[in-house]
Amino acid sequence: MADATTLQYTAEHEWVLVEGDTATVGITAYAAEKLGDVVFVELPKVGSDVASGTVVGEIESTKSVGELFAPVNGTVAAANDAVVSDPSLVNSDPFGEGWLIKVAFTSLPTLMTYAEYSELVGE
């Protein structure tokens, strides 16, 4: 995937890679670290409509349960079945093989830059 510094971010700790009218979404390394060992991932079905700011999935770890929020409005174009089969990918490669969903978006809200996100999480 992309270098973390070139991605966009949400306050809910998702990263977004925009390519044309598709947004690839995952959780940040910071979020993955805070969650601990991820043991279960539930993602929306391909073809589902999602709205920015709404819960579209769940990420469970040995420590807690986290929610996956849609960062954009649109339709789920792909869900990463590899992460469902092997949730540890979220920890081992959050910006690559650990991506969660791809959304064909209809609108793109203002997202944070890497610098803004780093400031938010105190890195």
LINURBEL-V650301 format. One record per pair of residues at least 24 apart in sequence whose C-alpha atoms are under 8 Angstrom apart, sorted by the first residue. I is the first residue (numbers start at 1). J is the second residue. D is the distance in whole Angstrom. If there is no record, write none. Layout:
# LINURBEL-V650301
I:J:D, I:J:D
This chain:
# LINURBEL-V650301
1:95:6, 1:96:5, 1:97:8, 2:95:7, 2:96:8, 3:95:8, 4:95:7, 4:114:7, 5:113:8, 5:114:5, 5:115:8, 6:113:8, 6:114:7, 7:113:7, 7:114:7, 8:111:6, 8:112:5, 8:113:5, 8:114:6, 9:111:6, 9:112:5, 9:113:6, 9:114:7, 9:117:6, 10:71:7, 10:111:6, 10:112:6, 10:117:8, 11:112:8, 11:117:7, 11:120:8, 12:69:7, 14:68:8, 14:69:8, 14:71:8, 16:71:8, 21:104:6, 21:105:6, 21:106:8, 22:102:6, 22:103:5, 22:104:4, 22:105:6, 23:72:8, 23:102:5, 23:103:5, 23:104:6, 23:105:7, 24:99:7, 24:100:8, 24:101:6, 24:102:4, 24:103:6, 25:71:8, 25:99:6, 25:100:6, 25:101:5, 25:102:6, 25:103:8, 26:94:7, 26:95:7, 26:98:7, 26:99:5, 26:100:5, 26:101:7, 27:68:8, 27:90:8, 27:94:6, 27:95:8, 27:99:7, 27:100:8, 28:94:6, 28:95:7, 29:91:7, 29:94:6, 29:95:7, 30:121:8, 32:90:7, 32:91:5, 32:94:7, 33:91:7, 35:60:8, 35:61:6, 35:62:8, 35:63:6, 35:64:6, 35:65:8, 35:66:8, 36:61:6, 36:62:6, 36:63:6, 36:91:8, 37:61:5, 37:62:6, 37:63:8, 37:88:7, 37:91:7, 38:62:7, 38:87:6, 38:88:6, 38:90:7, 38:91:7, 39:87:5, 39:88:7, 40:84:7, 40:87:6, 41:83:7, 41:84:5, 41:87:6, 42:84:7, 43:79:7, 43:84:8, 43:100:7, 43:101:7, 44:76:7, 44:79:7, 45:76:7, 45:79:7, 46:75:8, 46:76:5, 46:77:5, 46:78:6, 46:79:6, 47:75:6, 47:76:5, 47:77:6, 48:75:6, 48:76:5, 49:73:8, 49:74:6, 49:75:4, 49:76:6, 50:74:5, 50:75:6, 50:76:7, 52:109:8, 71:109:8, 72:103:8, 72:105:6, 72:106:8, 72:107:6, 72:108:6, 72:109:7, 73:105:5, 73:106:6, 73:107:6, 73:108:7, 74:103:6, 74:104:5, 74:105:4, 74:106:5, 74:107:7, 75:103:5, 75:104:5, 75:105:6, 76:101:7, 76:102:6, 76:103:4, 76:104:6, 77:101:8, 77:102:5, 77:103:5, 77:104:6, 78:102:5, 78:103:7
